[in-house]
Amino acid sequence: MFDLPVLQNTVSQDPAPLPLSADPSAGRLLYVETYGCQMNISDSEIVMGVMQKNGYAVTDKPDDADIIFLNTCAIRDNAEKRIHERLKHLKFYKKKREHLVVGILGCMAERLRDELINKERLVDIVVGPDEYRRIPELVEEAFSGEKGIAVKLSRVETYDDITPLRTEGISAWITVMRGCDNFCSFCVVPFTRGRERSRAMQSIVDETRQLQDSGFKEVTLLGQNVNSYRDEASNSDFADLLAACARAVPEMRIRYTTSHPHDMSDKLIETMAEYDNICKYIHLPVQSGSDRILKLMNRDYSVEHYYERMAKIRELMPNCALSTDIIAGFPTETEADHEATMELMRVVRYDGAYMFKYSPRERTKAWKMGDDIPDEVKIVRLNQIIEQQQRISHEMNQQHIGTVETVLVEGPSKRNQAEWQGRTDSNKVVIFPHNETTGYIVGDTIRTHIERATSATLFGTVVS
């Protein structure tokens, strides 16, 4: 399961005009905050698409909103704590606008539905990831004073016919499958998002073409485990889908996340190597470098298998960037297990990693194991993992000094408006000077000469 930490205010810059009718939704504004992973961002776009189709407009100002949705994550305890804290802040808006409808969407909604309605009296509706079609109905009932819960999981829902309301200018996400069948012992995803089901391949290919026609320059194919994708009509797998998208939009960059080491096939690696517009970047969560811990995690692969996959990737794509997920302090983890993880990191040499201390989640098998590693030990081990990864990332980035990198321009740097930033196909952020005479705009592809690097960022100048 991928977990790229995100908090995003999701908003349309140009909402469709409201219908001139007696539609009860007319004139009502929706504000959405998205927490968690890229899948949640994609889901928020689906929700906004559903709401806009039903006559609602979207705002980026919670003060103006008639409806506020928090699209939530339940992967780790800290993610849920953030939502509870945010709900405290929303009491201000509820007092200011008595008719305001507050909704909790996503994974946390499914997991804590009763608590959210009964304990958090601020919350009017709770909607799980497979019930977004019902949101307009539940919102209207909430305006009449009724609270609503819709969290039933589905074995068929893919929102294949829903047009997401996208708000980013050059990068888009397409959810190609939903749910997960892996049942890793630490993960709540099968319980909050249900079992695996895939969208039809042709609809995904068509959507990539539509994105290209709309001016998008990059698309990321999303799934809890994209390697498990399967189009039933054609019996096509994820490598087939990736190749079909690459052929359909040869001028667009194509990324994907997340993969499972057990299902990372030679065919998929070969497909990535074959097409220039498939980005040479793989996020392959390892979680632990200990076979004993991997077995307890129900990860269904060994460290040896993981090394073999790394070797195949390096063989066919020597410059492919790699990132991973690592959990520190899983139940019964010993110092030897921890050192095995540190050794794996030293051998693989990831460009980056998402690193977390273990957080027990109810309903998972790991919950029953007990949380026997003291928090102070988890923190020490996590800090060691982070410090080592920062050193490795810094060393990996130093290798780019003196090279010329192809960069997709994203826009102004967050820290300095006199500088702009972009991203290489290996997912590295590049910062470069910008002025009115540079001649490039957001969405252009430029070449940059890399002059220095930190553990997180490359810095360069634009070359012709």
N, C-alpha and C positions, 0 to 999 in steps of 0.2 A: 504493500500500500504506500502510495506516495503521500507526502505531507509537506508541501512547500508553504511556509507560513505566509498568509496573506490577509490583510484587512483592506478591503476596497469598497469605496462608495461607488456603486454601480448606477450609472445615470445616462440617459439619452440626451445628447446635445441638441437633437432636433426631433422632438416627439411629434408623432402624427397628430393632425388636428382632431379635436374631439367632435363627435357627431352632434349635429344640431337637432336633438330630439329630447324626449322625456326620459331617456336612459338614466337610471339612478347613478351610474358611474360618471356621467358627464361633469366635468369640472373638478373631479377629484384627483389628487396628486399622490403618487407613490414614491417613497424613498426606501432604498434597499442598501443595507450594509452587508458585506460578504466577509466571512471569516473562514480560514482554513486553506484548503488546497485549490488547485486549478479547476478541479471538478466542481467545486462550489461556485467558482466564478462562472463557469459554463452553465450551471443550474440557475444562477441568478439571471442570466441572460434569457434562459427558457421561461422563467417566471415573468420577467418583464415582457417577453413576447406574448405570453398568455394574457397578461393584464392589458397590454396595449390593444390586443385584438378585441378585448371586451370593453374598450372605450376609456380606459384610464390613461392618464399622462404620467410622466416620470419627472421627478425633480431631484436636484442635488443638494437641496436645502431641507433638513429635517424640520426646521421652523415652519415651513410652508406645507408640510405633508399632512394629508388626511389619513394616510396609512404608512406605518413604518414596519418594515420587515428586517429581521436579523437572520441571515442565512448562516447556519451554525456548523461547527465541527465538534465531533465527540471523540476524536482519536486519543487525546490526552486530557488529563484532568485540568491542566492549566487553561486549555482552550475553553472548557466549560466555565471555569472561574471568570474568564474575561466576559463571557456573555452575562453572567449573573451581575457583574459589576456594571456592565452597560445598561442592564435593565433598571438599575438604580437611577442612572442618569436620565432614562427616558420618563421617569415619573414627572420630571419638569415639563416635558412636552404634553403629557397627559393632563396635567393641571391647567396648562395654558389652553389646550384645545380638548374640551370634554368629549367631543365626538371621535377623537383619534382612535384608530384601530391599530393595535400592536400585535404582530405575528412573529412566531418563531418557526423557522423553516429548517429543513435539512436533518443531518444525522442526530444532533442533540434533541431535536423535536421528537424523533421516533423513540429515542432512548429514555427521555424524561417527560413524556407527554403529560402524565397525571400530575406530577410535581409542578410543572410549568403552569398549568391551568389553575390548580388548587392553591399552591403556595405563592406563586408569583401572580397576584391578583391583577397585576397590570396587563398580563397577556390575555388577548382575546381569542386568538386562533393558534393552533399548533398543527403544522403540516409536514409530513415526512417526504422523502425524496421521490416517492412514486405516486404522490397525490396532488401534484401541482396543477393538474387540470381543474381541480375542485376549488382552487383558491378564490376565483371571482364569486362563486356561490357562497362560500364561507364568509367572505368579506361583507357581502350584502347582509347576511344574517347577523354579523357582528354589529353593523350599523343599527340594527334593530334591537340590539341588546343581548343577542344570543352568543354564547361562547361555543367554539367548535374545535373538534379534533379529527384529523384525517391522517392516519399514519400506516395504513395497510400497505404491506409490501407486495410487489407484483413480480410474477415470473415472465411477463411479456412487455411491460412498459419500457419504451425506449425514447419516447417523444420524437419519433422519426418524422412526424408531420408538422411539428412545431417549428416556426421560424424564430430563432433566438433574436432578441433585440441587442445587437452588439454596439459597443460604445468606443472601442479602441480603434485607432486610425489605421494601423498597419499589421497588427498581430491579432489572430483569432484562434479560438479553441473549438474543436469539434469533438463531442463525446461520441465515440464509436461503439462503446459497450458500457453496460452498467452492472453493478454488483460484483460479487467475488465468491468463488467456490473453494478457495484455498484454506480457509479456517486456520490461519496462523493463530497460535494459542494466545497471543497478546492483543489481537485485533478485533474490534467490534464491527468492522465493515460488513461482514455477511449478515449481521443482525440489524444493522441500521440501513443498509442499502440493498439487502436481499441477494439473491443468487444471480449468477452470470446470465446475461442475454445480450445479443449483439444486434446492431442495426444492419439493415441491408447494405451491401457494399455499394451498389449503384447510387443509392441516395447519398452516401458519404462522398463519393466521387463527384456527384452533381453539386453538392454543397461546396466543395473546394473550388469548382469552376465559378460558382456564383460569388464566392469570396474574392476570387481573382478579378472578376468583372466589376466588383464593387471597390476595387482599389487596394485590397489587402495584399501584403507582400509576404506574409508568413502565416502558416497554420500549424497548430499542434494537435495531434490526434490523441484523445484522452481515454483512459480506462483504468480501473483499479489494477488490472493485469492485462494489458493490451495483447500480450503474447497468446492469450487464450481466445482471442477474437476468432469467430467462425461465422461465415455467411452460409446459412443453411441451403439457400437456393442453388448456389454454385459450388458449395463445399470449399470455398476459398478461405485461406488462413490470413493471419495478419501480414505476413510478408507479401502475399498477393495484393492485399488492400494497399499497402504502402507503395508497391510498384505501380498499381493502377492510378493512385493519386499523383505520384511523381510524373507519370506520363501525361496525365490530364492537365497539369499546371506546371510545365517545365520551368517557368519563370519565377515560381514561388518557392520559398524555402519550406521544407516540411520537417517537422519535429514530431516526437511522440513521447509519452510517459504514461504509465510506468511499466517496466518489465519485471518479470520474475525470473531469477536465475535458472530455475528448473525448466522453464519453457523458452529460454533464449536459444533458438535453433540456429544451426549453420545457415539454413536458408534465409533467415532474417538478416544475419550478419552479411551474407553475400549480397542480398538485395540492397542493403545500405551502401555497401561498397560500390555497387554498380551505378547508382544514380547520383549525379553531382548535386542535385537540388535536395537530396535527403541529407539533413545536417549530420555532421560527424560528431555526434554527442549522444552518449548513452547514460541514463540514470538507472543503475542496477543495484537495488538495495541488497546488502549482505546481512545487515543486522548484527552479526557476531562472527568472530573468527574461530570460534570453538565448535567442533562437531557435536559435542555434548549439549551445548546450549542450543545449537541449531535444531537438534532433535527435539528438545523440550519446546522449542518455538514452533514445532511442526512445519519447518521450512522446506522439508522434502528435497534437500540437496546437501552435499558435503562441501567442505572447504576445498577438497581436491577438484570437485566438479566446478566450483566457482573459479578456481585458478585456470582450469582448462578453458572455460568460456573467455576469460580475460586474454589468454594466449591467442585464441582464435580471433578475437577482435583486434588485437595488436598486429596479428599476421596480415589481416586483410585491410585494416585501416590504421596504419602506424600512428597517425596524428589525431586519432579519435580521442576526444575528451571524455573522461569518466567521472561520474559522481555516484554517491551511494547514501543509504540511511544506516545509522548505527545506533543501537540501544545500549546504554550503560546500566549495569545493575539489575539485569534480569534475575528472577528468582533462582537462588542457589549458585549464582555466578561467583567463581573463586578468583583469586588473584591470577592463577594460571590461565583461566578462561579469558580474563581481561587482557593479559599479556598476549594471548593468541590473537585477539582482535587488533592490538597494537602492531603485532608482527604482520598481519595481513595487510594493514594499511601501509606499512613500510614496503611491502613487496609490490602491491598493486600500484601505489602512488596515485591516488585520486586527485583530480583537479579541484574537487570540492566535495563537501559532505553535509548532510543534515543530521545533526547529532543530538540525542536526547537521553535523559535519564528515564528509566523504566517507570511507567505510570500504570498501575493496575486498573483494569476496567471490568466492571461487572458483566456477567454473562459469558466472559471468555474462559477458556480452560486455564489460562495462567492465573486467573483470579483465585482459583481453588488451590493453587500452589502456595499461596501466601506470599507476602511481600517481605522477605526475610533479610534483604540487604539494607542496612541502615542508610538513611538519607545522606548522612555526611560521607559515607563511603561512595555512594552513587555520585555525589558531587565531585569528589576527588578524582574518581575514574573518568567522569565526563570531562572534567577540565584537562586531564592528561590527553584524552582523545582529541579535544579541541585544539590544544596547544600543538600537538604533533601534526594535525591536519593543516593548521595554519603555516607551519614550517614547510610542509610538503607543497602546499598551494603556492607559497612564495617561491620556492625553488622551481616549480613547474612553470610559473609565469615568467621567471627570469629568462627562460629559454626562448621566449618570444622577442626579447630585446634584439633589435637589428633586423627583424623580419618585417615583411609587408603583409598586412592582414586585410582581407575583404570584410567590410563592415556595413551592416544595414543600419542606416541612420534612424534613431528613435526620437531625437529632439534634445532640448536643453538638459544639461546636467542638473540634478537636484541641488547640488552644493554651490554651483557657480554658473550664472546665466551667460557668462562670456565663454563658457565651454559647452560643447554638445557631447552626446554620448550615442553609442551604437553597440551592436553585438555581432560577434563573429559567428560563423556557422557552428563553431565548437562551443558556443554559449558564453564566451568571455566578453565582459563589458569593456569597451574601449572609450576613453575620454580624449577629446581633441579640441583645439582652439576653434572658435567660431566668430565670424564677423559678417557684416552685410555683403561683403564682396566674395564670399566663399563659393557661391553658385550652386550649392546643393540644398535640398529640402528634405523634410521628414519622408522616409520611404525610399530615398535614393540609396544605391549601393556605391560605396566609395572605397578607396584604398588608403590605408593609413600605415605610416612607418612607425613602428613601436620603439620608443626611446627609453621608457622606464616602466617598472611594474611593481605593484604591491601584491599581497597574497590574494586580493580580491579583484584587482582592476589593472588593466593595461592603459598606458598613456602614450599618445603619439601625435603625429602631425599628418595632415592630409597630403597625399602625393597625387600627381596627375597620372 
